[in-house]
Amino acid sequence: MGFRKKSTKNPPVLSQEFILQNHADIASCVGMFFLLGLMFEGTSEVSIIFLTLQHSVIVPAVEEQATGTKSLYYYGVKDLAPVFFYMLVTIIIHATIQEYVLDKISKRMQFTKAKQNKFNESGQFGVFYLVSCIWATFILISENCLSDPTLIWRAHSHNMMTFQMKFFYISQLAYWFHALPELYFQKTKKQDIPGHLVYIGLHLFHIAGAYLLYLNYLGLLLLVLHYFVELLSHMCGLFYFSDEKYEKGISLWAIVFILGRLVTLIVSVVTVGFHLAGSQNRNPDSITGNVNVLAAKIAVLSSSCTIQAYVTWTLITVRLQRWIEDSNIRISCVKKKRSTTKGRSSRKGTENGVETSNRVDTPPKRKEKSA
């Protein structure tokens, strides 16, 4: 998404232009109210709901030779409060990266307006996908999911999350919710808004689904695969904007994109096939996370297959459109070259349908003087 730079003019306070230019500062002020609320006894209980993770349960440590306790978390209505606060934090980080990194690079590169918007969008998403991939991989390693893949579908004695797992999902929801007001802040064109809404809505739907159904490990693994492919996409875009000779990288990304979709489908099918969360239960309970019924399994699998088919079809149609446009441009260029070469040859080699020579074989006839 593009970012509008602050102009030297001072628009009227609380006008639309004022909000667009200073939305990051406004978000900072709103966030400061929650921080200042911690200083007073009457407001600290409310402020802490926005700043810390809620719905915690203290359980005894299960590791060997461990004598302490640890906190595990489940989800609840109070999770909306930290999602809102970290959405404000995300808006501030978004503006900071734009102003101090991307704007300075675009000034040096001297992009056109269209390329600058694409560059800003790829830069913002590239940073987010890179951080999310590293963070999610660290969680998978620390919770032994890579060494023990059965955690993805194995039944647990309790449907709880660790602090880092819940904080990751809260941050993901906050980021994609922040993308909705950014459409207004960046003055996105009306014809581009539906595509952005579909893109944002799909991420929110699947992240929230994995969070609410306690499919934490499965959602984390699929997000790593998805974000890695998207990261390569935006990295190829950044290299292409810097130098168009890197156009072959986009074709390479298309191959990686297809492979990523196939791996995602395989992981989803295997997870559902290996009993998603244990044995079948006829009494589903969404509060305790007991949703392991046939309907839930079908919904998860069909949702995963549908989204993979949708994004793959979108890629194919976009690539076909670009291929058709490029082929039409090449054909028109070839036709223009042929017409210009034919015109030049006709002017040089023929005159009124009769061939003429460039060499002067016979001297021109002199006019006879009249007596």
Disulfide bonds with the S-S distance in Angstrom:
none
